[in-house]
Amino acid sequence: REGHCRVERGHVTPSGFRLGAAMSNVRERFDFYAHPDRQAEYEALDADFASVYSNDEGKAKWHEFLEAFTAFRDREGHARVPQNHREAGYALGRNVNNMRSLGYFLSDEPERLRMMLDMGFVFYARSEAENQRRRSFLHHRVEAGLGWAKVPGKESWPGPADAEAGWKSTPGFVAWS
């Protein structure tokens, strides 16, 4: 009907299906990495998987986030933002949590990911060892030109591209070759 697959986040079909939200989940959570069998189907649709954080509005939101994060880090001397923290009225803790778990602001933006790694962003707040494992995984994704992805569990493969880039997985241990 529309002649394209660039579905806006708020789009609802006439039957009431929240197609925009569903496509947003695929884009932001990289659903095709979690389900590689679906990737060919998404590609056949010629769907637009560009991050919603890449347009002008998204860039403004990114800069607002970066300003709040930098202010927190410079004042506190660390990058371990509490989940409920507000920085000058901005919900920094919530957005940090979304970045940690869903890659908000980082999807299809490897330079932003590199910047957050360089700034000491804490990708897992409950364990320094797990934080370092996740930072290592994301660092190598940036170096391989792959960008952000959910960090896999300790015994799983994240996807074929990661395996080609040197990701090794054995029971109880994950490392780069």
Disulfide bonds with the S-S distance in Angstrom:
none
